[in-house]
Amino acid sequence: MNDHQASPANEKRFFVTKLLRAAKSLFDLRSYLHVLRVIHFYGYTHVQPRAQMTIGAGSGMAPNVSLRFGSLIKIGQNCHIGERCYLWAGPDKGRIIIGDFTSLAPEVFITTSDYQFKAGTPFRQQPKTEKDVIIGRDVWLGARAIITAGVTIGDGSIVGAGSVVTKDIPANSIAVGVPARVIGVRPS
């Protein structure tokens, strides 16, 4: 028997070890408590805010989209919001408005608030500034694009994957980079 072949005794020990690990995991109460935490998290980051938001006919959203302050989010008709996107409006007045026929690829992050930075105060104890984010009609945001507070993206624009949009993008523009800059015009 060479080194790469297992003896029947070794195979049996391996199987028993795997079985014991599975049993230990199955009877560990912490596993079930974690499932409850995941259900709670899903409830307050997707189910509850989605019930509060306005979403147009024909629009679809992945079940793992993270939402904040749904009452401040408006999605137009025939839109697609991809997997693991983050639409973080609010908390008080910062709205996210997405026009008809717009698509967000996976992991797009949109936020309407920023912390202020004043010397001598931890940033989490400082007030936030909130500014609306407006995404026009027929816009495509590539995977992992980040859209910061106060940005307007004009109708028909495309934002490349991994771009960070910190300033307005004119209509029918193609923008890429960190920070995003316009590199072309979308053909009409």
Rosetta blueprint (number, residue, H / E / L):
1 M L
2 N L
3 D L
4 H L
5 Q L
6 A L
7 S L
8 P H
9 A H
10 N H
11 E H
12 K H
13 R H
14 F H
15 F H
16 V H
17 T H
18 K H
19 L H
20 L H
21 R H
22 A H
23 A H
24 K H
25 S H
26 L H
27 F L
28 D L
29 L H
30 R H
31 S H
32 Y H
33 L H
34 H H
35 V H
36 L H
37 R H
38 V H
39 I H
40 H H
41 F H
42 Y H
43 G H
44 Y H
45 T H
46 H H
47 V H
48 Q H
49 P H
50 R H
51 A H
52 Q H
53 M L
54 T E
55 I E
56 G L
57 A L
58 G L
59 S L
60 G E
61 M E
62 A L
63 P L
64 N L
65 V L
66 S E
67 L E
68 R E
69 F L
70 G H
71 S H
72 L H
73 I E
74 K E
75 I E
76 G L
77 Q L
78 N L
79 C L
80 H E
81 I E
82 G L
83 E L
84 R L
85 C L
86 Y E
87 L E
88 W E
89 A L
90 G L
91 P L
92 D L
93 K L
94 G L
95 R L
96 I E
97 I E
98 I E
99 G L
100 D L
101 F L
102 T L
103 S E
104 L E
105 A L
106 P L
107 E L
108 V L
109 F E
110 I E
111 T E
112 T L
113 S E
114 D E
115 Y E
116 Q L
117 F L
118 K L
119 A L
120 G L
121 T L
122 P L
123 F H
124 R H
125 Q H
126 Q L
127 P L
128 K E
129 T E
130 E E
131 K L
132 D L
133 V E
134 I E
135 I E
136 G L
137 R L
138 D L
139 V L
140 W E
141 L E
142 G L
143 A L
144 R L
145 A L
146 I E
147 I E
148 T L
149 A L
150 G L
151 V L
152 T E
153 I E
154 G L
155 D L
156 G L
157 S L
158 I E
159 V E
160 G L
161 A L
162 G L
163 S L
164 V E
165 V E
166 T L
167 K L
168 D L
169 I E
170 P L
171 A L
172 N L
173 S E
174 I E
175 A E
176 V E
177 G L
178 V L
179 P L
180 A L
181 R E
182 V E
183 I E
184 G E
185 V E
186 R L
187 P L
188 S L
